């Protein structure tokens, strides 16, 4: 499987001959590209990576006194959040498709025209990032979740994770209106319910309790990007894609807010669609953080005023978050300690029986990846694509080993020997390895429904063996076929294992497609 960072490490191409036509920037900066042709597209695509700006807000301001910057931020409460009790602060950051600012005020006609936002009102969360900051404040891990991930939404059932907020909000609003609640009160309470549903959906998928919530609206991306003077990116090849308005040369270049919006929202004409768009979000976020932590943007009074205005109109935070204390916690954070990754995908091109396209994910595999990522290790070291398991049938049920091997293959694992067990009676199913703490064996055990891992000192290092007894009821068994028939896929699944994380400390932006 190709890397999530297409062309990583490739020398950037030239952008000569492409005249800059954006607003003037200081002469010591890299020339900007020609203005992106921002064209109308469906509302869900417009905010493809607005949440990137929140990463800058929470990681770039730690060494400054920023009372004026945070005093105007909109606050919300009663979201059912955690309490920083696991040695780290876990922040859910979302970009929401909204035609209002953070305080609920409608965008001006000029702002709507600039963004080509149209008149539709949406509440889909098209960018979802889980950010973990250990309590010592010296590192950060930002984990992206594809917006079409097909997950269990509390109170609704299976659905795309980006619909958890909007669907829950609308269902709650209708119930409240039917109960005679005023429109304004119903809007406030249903919005809170939508946020809570998204928080719970992310926690269920990743296994991480969310401590704080940060939200940025449609206008925020452009305002905050312009407020820091634009951000550098690099493209392996020139692009001219009218659906997103992305129109850029190859090579290294600096983008203003409107251009950056086009860059991060492009999905068409990319090899893996939304996954490659997430890669763009991540290199953008890495560049933004690198710039903030190296250039100390807030030393510039003019930039500080512009940032203060942008933050006040753009950001929504939970009311239990002491932002100033949190920023003090980050004063020793360096760009090289900020890493960005994407959860593994079981099937990039999944479909339901009504034709709806979804991204299929396996929660146990996702939790294994997240645990490695937030633990500071390389989460790709024990991903399914790098694990091979032998599968043996000790159950007496004909064909069970083959069916389970097929289930493991569907989850991205490799399989070796598939045969009947001849090692003596086995009463309980298990995964065997040289050590009971082997992370590869643990990943296979989780994928098969939480089987116990047993140590077998006779097995060579790295070997994983699955032994299936009569009690087995996990993936591949007869019991596991009783599933929701709407959750089907057409054709061969397209798994996407995660790539090594991107960090914000490299010299210059990483070149991508």
C-alpha positions in Angstrom: 0.0 0.0 0.0 1.3 3.4 -0.9 2.4 5.8 1.8 -0.2 8.3 3.1 2.4 11.0 2.2 2.7 10.6 -1.6 6.1 11.7 -2.8 7.4 12.2 0.7 11.0 13.5 0.6 10.8 14.5 -3.1 12.6 17.6 -4.2 10.1 20.4 -4.8 9.6 21.5 -8.4 10.0 24.9 -9.7 7.2 27.6 -9.7 8.9 29.8 -12.1 6.9 31.6 -14.7 3.7 31.7 -12.6 3.1 35.3 -11.8 1.9 36.1 -8.2 -1.4 37.9 -8.1 -2.3 37.9 -4.4 -2.1 40.6 -1.8 1.4 41.8 -1.1 3.5 40.0 1.5 6.9 41.0 2.9 9.7 40.7 0.3 11.6 38.1 2.3 8.8 35.6 1.9 8.4 33.1 -0.8 6.3 34.5 -3.7 2.7 33.5 -3.6 1.0 31.7 -6.4 -1.6 33.1 -8.7 -4.9 33.6 -6.9 -6.9 30.3 -6.6 -10.1 30.3 -8.5 -12.5 29.7 -5.7 -15.6 28.2 -7.2 -18.9 27.0 -5.8 -19.0 23.4 -4.5 -21.3 21.5 -2.2 -21.2 23.0 1.4 -19.6 19.9 2.9 -16.5 20.4 1.0 -15.9 24.1 1.8 -14.5 23.5 5.3 -12.3 20.5 4.6 -9.6 21.6 7.1 -10.7 24.6 9.0 -9.7 22.9 12.2 -6.0 23.2 11.2 -6.1 26.7 12.6 -7.1 25.4 16.0 -3.9 23.4 16.2 -2.1 26.7 15.8 -4.2 28.4 18.5 -3.5 25.7 21.1 0.2 25.0 20.3 1.6 28.3 19.1 0.8 30.8 21.8 2.2 29.1 24.9 4.9 31.6 25.8 2.9 34.8 25.5 0.4 36.7 27.7 -2.7 36.4 25.5 -5.6 37.6 27.8 -6.9 39.9 25.1 -6.7 37.1 22.5 -8.8 34.6 24.4 -11.2 36.9 26.2 -13.6 37.1 23.2 -13.8 33.4 22.6 -17.3 31.9 22.6 -17.8 29.4 25.4 -20.1 26.4 25.7 -20.9 24.0 28.6 -22.4 20.7 29.6 -20.8 18.6 26.9 -20.0 15.5 29.1 -16.3 15.9 28.8 -13.6 14.1 30.8 -11.2 15.6 33.4 -7.6 15.3 32.4 -7.2 12.3 34.7 -5.1 10.0 32.4 -1.9 12.1 32.3 -2.8 14.1 29.2 -5.2 16.6 27.8 -7.3 15.2 24.9 -8.9 17.8 22.7 -11.5 17.2 20.0 -11.1 19.8 17.3 -13.8 20.1 14.6 -14.4 22.2 11.6 -18.1 22.8 11.2 -19.9 23.8 8.0 -21.5 27.0 9.3 -22.7 30.2 7.6 -22.3 32.2 10.9 -19.4 33.3 13.0 -18.6 31.7 16.4 -21.2 33.9 18.1 -24.0 32.9 15.7 -23.9 36.1 13.7 -24.6 35.6 10.0 -21.6 36.2 7.7 -21.8 39.4 5.7 -22.7 39.2 2.0 -19.1 40.0 1.1 -17.7 37.2 3.3 -20.2 34.7 1.8 -19.2 35.8 -1.7 -15.5 35.5 -0.9 -16.0 31.9 0.4 -18.6 31.0 -2.3 -20.6 29.6 0.6 -24.0 29.7 -0.9 -27.2 29.9 1.0 -27.4 26.3 2.4 -27.1 25.9 6.1 -25.1 22.9 7.3 -23.9 21.4 10.5 -21.7 18.6 9.2 -18.3 18.3 10.8 -16.1 17.8 7.8 -12.8 17.9 9.7 -12.3 15.9 12.9 -9.0 15.8 14.7 -8.2 14.4 18.1 -5.2 16.2 19.7 -3.4 14.8 22.8 -1.0 16.9 24.9 0.7 15.1 27.8 0.7 17.0 31.0 4.3 17.9 30.7 3.4 19.9 27.6 6.5 18.8 25.6 4.8 16.9 22.8 1.6 16.7 20.9 -0.1 14.1 18.7 -2.9 15.1 16.3 -5.0 12.2 14.8 -7.3 12.8 11.9 -10.5 10.8 11.4 -11.9 10.6 7.9 -15.3 12.4 7.7 -17.1 9.4 6.1 -15.9 6.9 8.7 -18.9 4.5 9.2 -19.3 4.3 13.0 -21.9 3.7 15.8 -23.5 7.1 16.6 -25.1 7.1 20.1 -28.9 7.3 19.9 -28.9 6.9 16.1 -27.0 3.8 15.1 -24.5 3.3 12.3 -23.8 6.4 10.2 -21.0 8.6 8.9 -19.1 10.2 11.8 -19.5 13.7 10.2 -23.2 13.4 10.5 -23.3 12.7 14.2 -23.5 16.4 15.1 -26.0 17.5 12.4 -28.3 14.5 12.6 -28.5 14.5 16.4 -29.0 18.2 16.4 -31.9 18.1 13.9 -33.6 15.1 15.6 -33.4 16.8 19.0 -34.6 20.1 17.7 -37.7 18.5 16.1 -38.5 16.8 19.4 -38.1 20.0 21.4 -40.3 22.0 19.0 -43.0 19.3 19.2 -42.8 19.6 23.0 -43.6 23.4 22.7 -40.0 24.6 23.4 -39.2 28.0 21.8 -37.2 28.1 18.6 -34.2 29.8 20.2 -34.1 27.5 23.2 -34.5 24.4 20.9 -31.6 25.7 18.7 -29.3 26.0 21.8 -30.2 22.7 23.3 -30.2 20.7 20.1 -26.8 22.2 19.2 -25.4 21.0 22.5 -26.9 17.5 21.9 -25.2 17.4 18.5 -21.8 18.3 20.0 -22.2 15.7 22.7 -23.1 13.0 20.1 -19.9 13.8 18.1 -17.8 13.7 21.3 -19.2 10.3 22.3 -18.8 8.9 18.7 -15.1 9.9 18.6 -14.5 8.4 22.1 -16.2 5.1 21.2 -14.1 4.8 18.0 -10.7 5.8 19.5 -11.0 4.6 23.1 -10.0 8.1 24.3 -12.1 10.2 26.7 -12.3 13.7 25.3 -11.3 16.4 27.9 -11.9 19.6 25.9 -13.7 20.7 22.8 -12.7 23.2 20.1 -14.8 24.3 17.1 -14.1 26.6 14.2 -16.6 27.8 11.6 -16.5 28.5 7.9 -14.9 31.9 8.0 -12.3 31.0 10.6 -9.9 29.2 8.3 -9.4 32.1 6.0 -9.2 34.7 8.8 -6.7 32.9 10.9 -4.5 31.9 7.9 -4.3 35.5 6.8 -3.7 36.7 10.3 -0.4 34.8 10.5 0.7 36.0 7.0 -0.1 32.9 5.0 1.4 29.4 5.2 3.9 27.5 3.0 3.0 24.3 1.2 4.7 22.3 -1.6 3.2 20.3 -4.5 4.9 17.6 -6.5 2.9 18.5 -9.6 0.8 21.5 -10.8 -2.9 21.3 -10.1 -5.9 22.9 -11.7 -9.1 21.4 -10.3 -12.3 23.5 -10.7 -14.4 21.7 -8.1 -12.3 23.0 -5.2 -10.8 26.0 -7.0 -7.3 24.6 -6.5 -5.1 26.2 -9.2 -1.4 26.0 -8.2 2.0 25.4 -9.8 4.3 22.6 -8.7 6.8 23.5 -6.0 7.1 25.4 -2.8 4.8 28.4 -2.3 3.0 30.5 0.3 -0.8 30.6 0.3 -3.2 33.2 1.7 -6.4 32.2 3.4 -8.6 31.7 0.4 -5.9 29.8 -1.5 -5.3 27.6 1.5 -9.0 26.8 1.7 -8.8 25.5 -1.9 -5.6 23.6 -1.3 -7.0 21.6 1.7 -10.5 21.0 0.3 -9.4 19.4 -3.0 -10.6 15.8 -3.2 -11.2 15.1 -6.9 -8.3 14.1 -9.1 -6.4 12.9 -6.0 -5.5 9.1 -6.0 -7.2 8.3 -2.8 -9.7 11.1 -2.5 -10.5 12.1 1.0 -7.5 10.3 2.5 -5.1 12.4 0.3 -7.1 15.5 1.3 -6.4 14.6 4.9 -2.7 14.4 4.0 -2.9 18.0 2.7 -4.6 19.0 5.9 -1.8 17.5 7.9 1.1 19.1 5.9 -0.8 22.4 6.2 -1.2 22.0 10.0 2.5 21.0 10.3 3.6 24.1 8.3 1.3 26.3 10.4 2.6 25.0 13.7 6.2 25.1 12.5 5.8 28.8 11.5 4.2 29.7 14.8 6.8 28.0 17.0 9.8 29.2 15.1 8.8 32.7 14.0 7.0 33.8 17.2 4.2 35.5 15.3 2.8 37.3 18.3 5.9 39.5 18.7 4.4 41.5 15.9 1.7 43.9 17.4 -0.1 44.3 14.1 -0.4 40.5 13.7 -1.5 40.2 17.3 -4.5 42.6 16.7 -5.4 40.7 13.6 -5.2 37.4 15.4 -7.3 38.6 18.3 -10.1 39.7 15.9 -9.8 36.4 14.0 -9.9 34.2 17.1 -12.9 36.1 18.5 -14.9 35.5 15.4 -13.8 32.0 14.7 -13.3 29.8 17.8 -15.7 28.1 20.1 -14.3 26.3 23.2 -15.8 24.4 26.2 -16.3 26.6 29.2 -14.3 24.4 31.6 -11.0 24.9 29.7 -8.6 27.3 31.3 -6.8 28.3 28.1 -4.2 30.5 29.7 -3.0 27.8 32.1 -3.0 25.4 29.2 -0.9 27.7 27.1 1.6 28.0 29.9 1.8 24.3 30.0 3.0 24.4 26.3 5.9 26.8 26.7 8.5 24.1 26.1 6.8 22.6 23.1 8.9 22.5 19.9 7.7 21.9 16.4 9.5 18.6 16.1 7.4 17.2 18.9 4.1 17.9 17.1 3.1 14.8 15.1 0.1 14.3 12.7 -1.4 10.9 11.7 -4.6 9.3 10.3 -6.4 6.3 11.6 -6.2 3.1 9.6 -9.0 2.5 7.1 -10.5 -1.0 6.5 -12.2 0.0 3.2 -11.8 3.4 1.5 -14.5 2.6 -1.0 -17.2 1.0 1.1 -20.9 1.3 0.0 -24.2 0.7 1.7 -27.0 -1.2 0.0 -28.7 2.1 -0.9 -25.5 3.2 -2.8 -24.2 5.6 -0.1 -20.4 5.7 -0.1 -18.7 5.2 3.3 -15.2 4.7 4.7 -15.2 1.4 6.7 -13.1 1.3 9.8 -12.5 -1.4 12.4 -12.7 0.1 16.0 -10.2 -2.3 17.6 -7.6 -1.6 15.0 -8.2 2.1 15.3 -7.8 1.9 19.1 -4.5 0.0 18.7 -3.2 2.7 16.3 -4.4 5.6 18.6 -2.8 4.0 21.6 0.6 3.7 19.9 0.3 7.2 18.4 -0.5 8.9 21.7 2.1 6.8 23.5 4.9 8.4 21.4 5.8 5.3 19.5 5.5 4.8 15.7 1.9 3.5 15.3 2.8 1.9 12.0 5.2 -0.5 13.7 2.5 -3.0 14.4 -0.3 -2.2 11.9 -2.3 -5.0 10.4 -0.5 -4.8 7.1 2.8 -5.7 8.9 1.3 -8.6 10.9 1.0 -12.2 9.7 -0.9 -14.8 11.7 -1.2 -18.6 11.4 -4.8 -19.8 12.0 -5.6 -23.3 13.3 -9.1 -24.9 13.8 -9.5 -26.8 17.0 -13.2 -26.4 17.1 -14.5 -29.3 15.0 -16.5 -26.8 12.8 -15.4 -27.5 9.2 -13.8 -24.5 7.4 -13.6 -22.2 10.5 -9.9 -21.6 10.1 -10.3 -20.5 6.5 -13.3 -18.2 7.3 -11.4 -16.5 10.2 -8.3 -16.2 8.0 -10.4 -14.4 5.4 -11.8 -12.1 8.1 -8.3 -11.2 9.2 -7.4 -10.5 5.5 -10.4 -8.2 5.2 -9.0 -6.3 8.3 -5.7 -5.8 6.5 -3.7 -8.6 8.3 -1.6 -11.2 6.5 -2.2 -14.9 7.0 0.3 -17.8 6.9 -0.5 -21.4 7.7 -4.3 -22.1 7.7 -5.0 -25.7 8.9 -6.6 -28.0 11.5 -5.0 -28.1 15.0 -3.2 -31.3 15.9 -1.6 -30.1 19.2 -4.1 -31.6 21.6 -7.5 -30.6 23.0 -8.2 -26.8 23.2 -11.2 -25.7 25.2 -10.9 -21.9 24.8 -9.9 -19.9 21.7 -6.7 -17.9 22.0 -3.9 -16.0 20.3 -0.4 -17.4 21.0 2.9 -15.6 20.8 6.4 -15.8 22.4 5.3 -13.2 24.9 1.9 -12.4 26.3 2.7 -8.7 25.9 3.5 -9.0 22.2 1.8 -6.0 20.5 1.3 -7.9 17.2 -0.5 -10.7 19.1 -2.6 -8.1 20.9 -3.6 -6.5 17.6 -4.8 -9.8 16.2 -6.6 -10.7 19.5 -8.5 -7.4 19.3 -9.4 -7.9 15.7 -11.0 -11.2 16.6 -13.2 -9.8 19.2 -10.9 -9.6 22.2 -9.4 -13.1 22.5 -6.9 -13.8 25.3 -3.2 -13.8 24.4 -1.2 -16.7 25.8 2.6 -17.0 25.9 4.2 -20.0 24.1 8.0 -19.8 24.6 8.5 -22.3 21.8 7.3 -19.8 19.2 9.9 -17.8 17.3 10.0 -14.0 18.0 7.3 -12.1 16.1 5.2 -15.3 15.3 1.5 -15.1 16.0 -0.7 -18.1 16.1 -4.5 -18.2 16.4 -6.1 -21.3 17.8 -9.9 -21.5 17.4 -11.9 -23.6 19.9 -15.7 -24.4 20.0 -16.3 -21.2 22.0 -15.2 -18.9 19.2 -17.9 -16.4 18.1 -15.8 -13.6 16.6 -15.3 -12.4 13.0 -15.5 -15.3 10.5 -17.7 -17.5 12.8 -21.4 -18.4 12.1 -22.5 -16.0 14.9 -20.7 -13.1 13.3 -22.7 -13.3 10.1 -25.8 -11.9 11.9 -24.9 -8.3 11.1 -26.6 -5.2 9.7 -27.2 -6.0 6.1 -27.0 -2.3 5.2 -23.3 -2.4 6.0 -22.2 -3.9 2.7 -19.3 -3.2 0.4 -19.2 -3.5 -3.4 -16.1 -5.1 -5.0 -12.8 -5.8 -3.3 -12.2 -3.8 -0.1 -9.6 -1.0 -0.3 -7.7 -0.9 3.0 -5.5 2.0 3.8 -3.0 1.4 6.6 -1.6 4.4 8.3 1.7 6.0 7.2 4.5 7.2 9.6 3.3 10.4 11.3 4.1 13.8 9.8 6.0 16.1 12.2 6.0 19.9 12.3 9.8 20.2 12.7 11.2 19.5 9.2 13.0 22.1 7.2 10.3 23.4 4.8 7.0 21.9 3.9 6.7 18.3 2.8 5.9 18.0 -0.9 2.6 16.1 -1.6 0.2 15.5 -4.4 
